[in-house]
């Protein structure tokens, strides 16, 4: 039955152009096209979580965490739980998932209200997670796992480089402030509630001057992103870090 549906979608459906594009991206012919259309529909277009991609994003987030956890568990058999957790966090960060989604071409599929939003890393990363959720509902866990491994991780994630990348930018910022006797303050300047998550916006002040603004799904990640941008700013004005 699935084979017949796939043939129809690929050659006879009015959405066959979309089917070909999806097949090129995910590696197989989709069956339930409505799931994929929903995966690319942002809440700025539809407030109903039954129509937009928020529920699929929730599901895809859990599946992505599960698959990546297994990959890291097998790849690093002697490393601690803390190492595995931090490495997974690097992969599933909004910034990293957004980069992967953009490289995969998900932006070309995404529908959102561009009058009030821009195609940010957060929106693109959420759409990737929603796509993973739609694949799971369409063809099951085994095929979803293959997609994550061969279409997401292997082409777009260099684990060795990622492991060597420092994640805790806030700690570095605090160390810099202590070394330079500077007053560093983080302030929440905005909170936005979506159906299944919240976005925090935090500004970083150094000696009462705002130097950066970061966003994240919790205060900690927003502060870390503000710190990352703040360190980049400091490096731009003093490359030697003095």
C-alpha positions in Angstrom: 0.0 0.0 0.0 2.8 2.4 0.9 4.6 1.6 -2.3 1.5 2.6 -4.3 1.1 5.8 -2.4 4.7 6.7 -2.9 4.4 6.1 -6.7 1.3 8.3 -6.8 3.0 11.1 -4.8 6.1 10.9 -6.9 4.6 10.8 -10.4 0.8 11.7 -10.3 0.2 14.0 -7.3 -0.2 17.7 -7.8 2.5 18.1 -5.2 5.0 16.0 -7.1 7.4 18.9 -7.4 7.4 19.2 -3.6 7.8 15.4 -3.3 10.9 15.5 -5.6 12.4 18.3 -3.5 11.7 16.5 -0.3 13.1 13.2 -1.7 16.3 15.0 -2.5 16.6 16.3 1.0 15.4 13.4 3.2 16.5 10.5 1.0 13.2 8.8 0.4 9.7 9.4 -1.1 7.4 10.7 1.6 4.0 9.0 2.2 1.9 11.5 4.2 2.6 14.8 2.6 0.4 16.7 5.0 2.9 16.0 7.8 5.7 17.6 5.9 3.7 20.6 5.0 2.8 21.1 8.6 6.5 20.7 9.6 7.4 23.8 7.6 4.5 26.0 8.8 5.6 28.4 11.5 3.2 29.6 14.3 3.4 33.1 12.9 1.1 31.9 10.1 -1.2 29.8 12.2 -1.8 30.1 15.9 -3.2 26.6 16.2 -0.7 24.0 17.3 -2.8 21.4 15.5 -1.9 23.2 12.2 1.6 24.7 12.7 4.8 22.9 13.4 5.1 23.2 17.2 3.8 19.8 18.1 5.9 18.1 15.5 8.9 20.1 16.8 8.3 18.8 20.3 8.3 15.2 19.0 11.3 15.7 16.8 13.3 17.3 19.6 12.8 14.2 21.8 13.7 11.8 18.9 16.8 13.8 17.9 18.0 13.8 21.5 17.5 10.0 21.7 19.4 9.3 18.5 22.3 11.7 19.2 22.6 10.3 22.8 23.0 6.8 21.3 25.6 8.0 18.7 27.7 9.7 21.4 27.3 6.8 23.8 28.8 4.4 21.2 31.3 6.8 19.8 32.8 7.8 23.2 32.6 4.6 25.3 35.0 5.9 28.1 33.7 9.4 28.5 31.6 10.6 31.4 27.9 11.5 31.5 28.8 15.1 31.8 30.9 15.0 28.6 28.2 13.3 26.7 25.5 15.7 27.9 27.7 18.8 27.0 28.5 17.4 23.5 24.9 16.6 22.8 24.0 20.2 23.9 26.5 21.5 21.3 24.8 19.6 18.5 21.3 20.5 19.4 21.9 24.2 20.2 19.6 26.6 18.4 22.7 28.1 16.6 24.0 24.7 15.4 20.6 23.3 14.4 19.9 26.5 12.6 23.1 26.2 10.6 22.4 22.6 9.7 18.9 23.5 8.6 20.1 26.3 6.5 22.7 24.1 4.9 20.1 21.5 4.2 17.9 24.0 2.4 15.0 24.0 4.9 14.6 27.7 4.5 13.3 27.1 1.0 10.4 25.1 2.4 9.6 27.2 5.4 6.4 29.3 5.6 6.3 32.1 8.1 5.2 35.7 8.4 8.2 37.6 7.1 6.5 40.9 8.0 7.1 40.3 11.7 9.9 37.6 11.7 13.2 36.9 10.0 14.5 33.5 9.1 16.5 33.0 12.3 18.6 30.1 13.5 15.9 29.4 16.1 13.1 29.2 13.5 15.1 27.1 11.2 16.3 24.7 13.9 12.7 24.3 15.1 11.7 23.5 11.6 14.4 20.8 11.4 13.1 19.2 14.6 9.6 19.4 13.2 10.8 17.6 10.0 12.2 14.9 12.2 8.9 14.5 14.0 7.0 14.3 10.7 9.4 11.6 9.3 8.9 9.6 12.5 5.1 9.7 12.2 5.3 9.0 8.4 7.8 6.1 8.2 8.8 5.2 11.8 11.8 5.3 14.1 14.2 3.2 12.0 14.0 5.4 8.9 14.1 8.5 11.1 17.3 7.4 12.7 18.8 6.8 9.3 17.8 10.3 8.3 19.4 11.8 11.4 22.6 9.9 11.0 23.1 10.1 7.2 21.4 13.4 6.3 22.0 15.5 9.5 25.0 14.3 11.5 27.5 12.8 9.1 27.2 15.6 6.4 27.0 18.5 8.8 28.6 17.7 12.2 32.3 17.2 12.7 32.3 15.5 16.1 36.0 15.8 16.7 35.9 19.6 16.0 32.7 20.0 18.0 34.3 18.2 21.0 37.2 20.6 20.9 34.9 23.6 20.9 34.3 25.3 24.2 30.5 25.6 25.0 30.5 27.5 28.3 31.0 31.1 27.0 29.5 32.6 30.2 32.3 31.1 32.3 34.9 32.6 29.9 33.1 36.0 30.2 33.2 35.8 34.0 36.9 34.9 34.0 37.6 37.9 31.7 35.6 40.2 34.0 37.6 39.1 37.0 40.9 39.4 35.2 40.1 42.9 34.0 38.2 44.1 37.1 35.2 44.8 35.0 31.5 44.8 36.1 29.5 42.3 34.0 25.7 42.2 34.3 23.1 40.0 32.5 19.6 41.4 32.2 16.5 39.8 30.8 14.9 42.3 28.5 12.2 40.2 26.9 10.3 36.9 27.2 8.1 35.5 24.4 5.8 32.6 25.0 5.0 30.2 22.2 2.8 27.1 22.3 5.4 24.7 23.5 8.4 26.8 24.5 9.6 30.2 25.7 12.3 32.4 24.2 14.3 34.6 26.6 16.3 37.6 25.4 19.2 38.7 27.6 21.5 41.7 27.2 25.1 41.8 28.5 26.4 44.9 30.1 30.1 45.5 30.7 30.7 48.5 33.0 27.1 49.7 32.3 27.5 49.5 28.5 25.4 47.1 26.5 27.7 45.1 24.3 25.6 42.2 23.2 22.1 40.5 23.2 21.5 36.8 23.2 18.4 34.6 22.9 17.6 31.1 24.1 14.9 28.8 25.4 16.0 29.4 29.0 17.8 32.1 30.9 21.1 30.1 31.0 21.3 29.5 27.2 20.4 33.2 26.5 23.1 34.3 28.8 25.6 31.9 27.2 24.7 33.3 23.7 25.0 36.9 25.0 28.4 35.9 26.4 29.5 34.4 23.1 28.7 37.6 21.2 30.2 39.7 24.0 33.5 37.8 23.8 33.5 38.2 20.0 33.0 42.0 20.5 35.9 42.1 23.0 38.1 40.3 20.6 37.2 42.7 17.8 38.3 45.7 19.8 41.3 43.9 21.4 42.4 40.9 19.4 45.1 40.1 21.9 42.5 39.9 24.7 44.4 42.3 26.9 
